[in-house]
Amino acid sequence: MNPDDLFASEDARWKYVGDLDDKMLKGGVIVSEFASEWIRNCDVCFTNGAYLACVITAFQAIETMLRSDNPNEFKAVDLINHSNLEDALKQQLHGLRKFRNSWVHVQDPWDDEEVLADFDSGNRKLFEHALQSVRSMREVLYHDQWV
């Protein structure tokens, strides 16, 4: 699907989410209710255009799912590194983690010229990160399916 169509249309974003599930889900998965709620909220944020919230909730869903396999790990970086995910997906998740952290752990909240100067392009950048986040979240969700 064309990213411009996704950026412009809530209906197209819902279709994208549904198409990802149809494409990736081949069997079944079981996740905790915490993870399920994060996933639902991520989808609602994405489809309604709350892209920053989508990135944050997608990463939290991923962290919650990974914590199911490694409940004694404290840091997200360790959860990713010690997971049984493919290296390419681990790298994507580290990129998502770093992007999320740049917003969640802002060092200087008054250094906001970039956000103010280019809101439209910034929103487009957030959209692109949200698009990847929704996909990465599902890659983790559907990684260990049972048939």
SULZIWO-V831865 format. One record per helix or strand of 3 or more residues. SS is the DSSP state (2 for helix, 1 for strand). FROM is the first residue (numbers start at 0). LEN is the number of residues. If there is no record, write none. Layout:
BEGIN
<<SS & FROM & LEN> <SS & FROM & LEN>>
END
This chain:
BEGIN
<<2 & 2 & 6> <2 & 9 & 15> <2 & 32 & 15> <2 & 50 & 19> <2 & 75 & 6> <2 & 86 & 18> <2 & 112 & 5> <2 & 118 & 23>>
END
